[in-house]
Amino acid sequence: MEELDLEKLKYPIGKFVIPDSYSTEYISNKIEEIASFPEKLKNETIHLTNEQLDTHYRPGGWTVRQVIHHCAESHMNCFIRIKWALTENNPVIKAYDETLWSELPDNLHMPIEPTLNLLEGLHFRLAYIMKNLSESDLEKSFVHPENNSELKLKQIIGMYAWHSNHHLAHITNLKNFKNWD
């Protein structure tokens, strides 16, 4: 890749921006982005060869295969964190080292189809539970131990919509750069 803007490659849609307010329309739009992510990801990746799947989307970044598996792992953690926030009073959640997880054999070598299938079911459940959150549920929160920050469920909806689009853009930008159909 010739003269690349590494920051643009790292954050192709920009960094997550916390909205000024969490309107019903904002929440609904973000839930729809979450619901549609698995199909978009599948459409962009299912036809890629193993060589393409093992291509890094940027220097020092993960391969396409690792990105796909990472999305499932991250979004599974999201689902569990939502369940904790709905059933416990501001719980401290468990953090995980996504870099170490990305280096495990399943992330490096496993076919993507099982993970795409997992994402389809997982995102159906995420969207379902998110669509059924009450106003008071949206205010429920958990604490992330790495920076002791309190995150409300309404924030999580926006963050994971961004996360989905962020990683989808890594893949689509690489495909465009490499002229992969």
Secondary structure, 3 states (H helix, E strand, C coil): CCCCCHHHHHCCCCCCCCCCCCCHHHHHHHHHHHHHHHHHHHHHHCCCCHHHHCCECCCCCCEHHHHHHHHHHHHHHHHHHHHHHHHCCCCECCCCCHHHHHCCHHHHHCCCHHHHHHHHHHHHHHHHHHHCCCHHHHCCEEEECCCCEEEEHHHHHHHHHHHHHHHHHHHHHHHHHHCCC
